[in-house]
């Protein structure tokens, strides 16, 4: 940007000195020629600057829908599946400790899906599969 301005200033100073040395007869035609020359010099300088600049790379971006990203991050690991006996019934779910240590986004596990189940070995915390699915989690 600086080169074209310097070139234009140089041409303008040359024109002004040559005009002042000749008798004052500059008409509309002469002024149009001077302005036309300045425009041409500016365009040439601009083209030189553009050709010296680094080539612009067009990058194409793709947008992944959120639901795909969410499913990738909200996968229920099969290894956390548990079957426990509580009051003579078999209860199925996903172990809370296993889920919190295994999933990518443990903070996204819905707390409302935890069920406390009494077993012979004490109270166990299981995540309900149905509740997890309602909250966007899928089996992996």
N, C-alpha and C positions, 0 to 999 in steps of 0.2 A: 504494500500500500504506500510505503514511503517513496519508493523509486518513481512511480508515476507522478507523484506530486512534485518531486525534485525535477523531473524531466519537464513537467509543465511549467514550473517556475523558471527554468532555464530558457525555454522557448519564449515565454512571456517577456522575460528580461531582454532577450535578443530582439524581439519585435519592438519593444518599447524604445530601445536604444536606436534601432534603425528608423523608427518612425520619427523620433525626435531629431535625427540628423537630416531628414528630408523635409521639404516644405510641407506644411500642414494641409493635406488634401485627402485625408482618410474619410471615405464615405461609408455608406452602409454595406457596400460590396466588400470592402477591405475588412471590416469588422466581422462579417460573416465568414470570410476566409480564415481569419485568425481563430475564431471560435471553432470552426470545423477542424482546423489543424490540432487544436487542443483536445478535442473530443477523440480524434484519431489516435493521438499520442497516449491519451489515457487508456483507450481500449487496447492498444498494443502493450502497454505496461501491465495492464490487468491480465491479459492473456499470458504474458511471460510469468507473472507471479503464480497464476493458476497452474501452469505447466511445471513449475518448480515445486509446487506443494505436493505432499504425499498423496498418493491415490486414495480416494475414498472407497471404503469397502462397504457394500450393502450387506447387512446381516438380516437374515430372515429368522424371526422368532416364532416359536410355536407356544401356544397357551394350552396347558394341560388342565382339563376340567377338575375342579376341586374334589369331586366325588372319587376320582381315581386316586388322587394323592391321599385322600382320607382313608381309603380302603387299604392302601399300602402301609400306612402307619397304624391302622387299627386292625391288626390281625391277631386272632385268638390262637395262641400256640397249642397244638394238640397234646404236647407233653404235660401241660398243666391240668388236663382232664382228670377228675377224681370221682370215684364212686365210694360213698361211705354209707354205713348202716346206722340209721338213727331211729330208735324206737321201733325196731323191727322192719323198717322200710329202707329201701335203697335210695339214697339221694345222689343226684348227679350234678356236677358243676365244675368249676375251674378254681383250683386252689389260689387263694388270695395272695399268699406270699410268693408262689411261683409266678403268678401273673405280674406282680409288681417288680420282680427281679428279671423277668424275661422280655416283656413287651417294650417296644421302642419308646412309647410315650406313656410311661406309667402315670403321669399326672392327669392324663385324659381318661383314665379308668373311672367310670361313673360310680360314685360311692353308694348310690341308691340300689345298686345291683348286688351288693354284698348280703349274703344270707348266713346267719349263724346256725350251725347244725350241731346238736348235742350227740356225741358218740361215746362209746365205752372208754375211749382214750381222752376225752375232754371235748371242749367246744372247738369246732373247726369253722373257719370262714371260707365260704365258697362264693364265687361269682355265678349268678344265674345266667345260663346261656341265652335264654329268651330275652332277658333284660339287656344283655350286652348287644344282641342283634338289633333290638329296638333303638339302641344308642349308636348305631353305625359300625359296630364291630362285626367282622366276618371270620369264619373258621379258616385256619391256615393249614 
